Amino acid sequence: MSEATAALQSELKDFRKFYIVLDALDESNEVTRAQVLKELKKLEPKLRLLVTGRPYANDVECLFKTHQTLPICTQDRDVEKFIQCQIELPGNLQRKIAQNPDLGKLVLDVVVSKAQGM
């Protein structure tokens, strides 16, 4: 990993700052996540980092303590609207729900309740 960091530092030496976006970092295992974050820490102060992930990945917050976090949670109505659109798309799910209209409400209710702000 240090080779990659060194190569990145070499390529970016002429920039005053640069941006990296890490999406869904919480989906990597803890060891990999720790390695990636440790290497990224070496790129400060030029690095501007945007990390997305679930809040239980607090190793990100621990390593970058002085940085801002912005919790983002969905509203039930957003999830409901998205699922409703998915149900209405032509395809297998739409056909099954057309055969059993109660299934659509069940799918909608279960997904919204399980989303829990994600």
N, C-alpha and C positions, 0 to 999 in steps of 0.2 A: 504494500500500500504506500510506503514512503516514496517509492519510485514514481508512482502516479502523482503524488503530492509535489515532488520535486519537478516533474515535468510540467505540471500545472503552474507552479510558481515561476518557472522559466518562461512559459508562454505568456504569462500575465504580468511580467515584471514592468512593462511599460504603461500599465493601466493604474490609475489612481484608486479605482475600486471596481469590483465586479460582483455579479449576482449569480447565486446558485439556488435552485428550487429543488427541494427534496420532498416529493409527494408520497404520502402513506409510509413514512419512515417507521411507524410503529409495526408495520407488517413484516419487517425484517427481524431476524433473531437478535437477542440482546448482545451477543458477542460481535456480530457484524456491525450492528448499530453503534456500539461503543468504538469500534475501530474507525468507522467512517467519521464519527464525530470528533474523535481524537485528531485525525488527519485534517479535518476542516478547521479545527481550532488553530492549527499551525498557519492558516492562511489569513488570520486576523492581522491587522485591522482593516485590510483592504476588502475583506469578504463581507458581502451583504447576503445573509442567508434567510431563506423562507422555508420553513419546515411545516408540513402538514401531517397530522396524525391524531390518533386518539389521545386523550389526556393522561392515560395511565402510563404512557411512555415518558416518565418524569426524568429519565436519565438525560434527556435533551435539555430540560430546564435546569438540571443540576450543573451541566457542563457550561451552559450559557446563562448563568444566573443573572447577569446584569442586563440581559436583553428582554425586550418586551414580548409578551404573549397576548394573543387575542383569541379568547375562546369563541368558537363558532358552533352553534347548535341549530339544527333544523327545527322548524315548527311542525306540529302534526299536520297542519293544513298543507304544508309544502310536500310532505311525504304522500299524503292522501292524493293530492293533485297529480303528482308524478305517477303513482301506482294506477290511478284512474286512466291516465293517458296510455300507460303500458297495456292495461286491460283492453282498451279500445283499439289497439293496433291489430291489423289483420293478422291472423295466425292461429296457432293451436289453442292458446289461452282464450282468445276471443270466442272461438267455436265452442269450447267447453263451457264457458260462462253463458253463452247463448242457450245451451241445452239445460243449464241449471243456474238461473239468475241468482239464487242464494249463494252460490259459490263466489261470485264477484264480491259481494258484501263480506263474506268470510275472509277472502284473500286480503281485501282492503283493511279490515279490522285487525287481522293478525299482523300484517306487515307494519302498520302504523304503531301498534302497541309494542312490537319488538324493536322498532327503530330507536326508541329512547333518545331522541335528540341527535342521532348520528347523521 
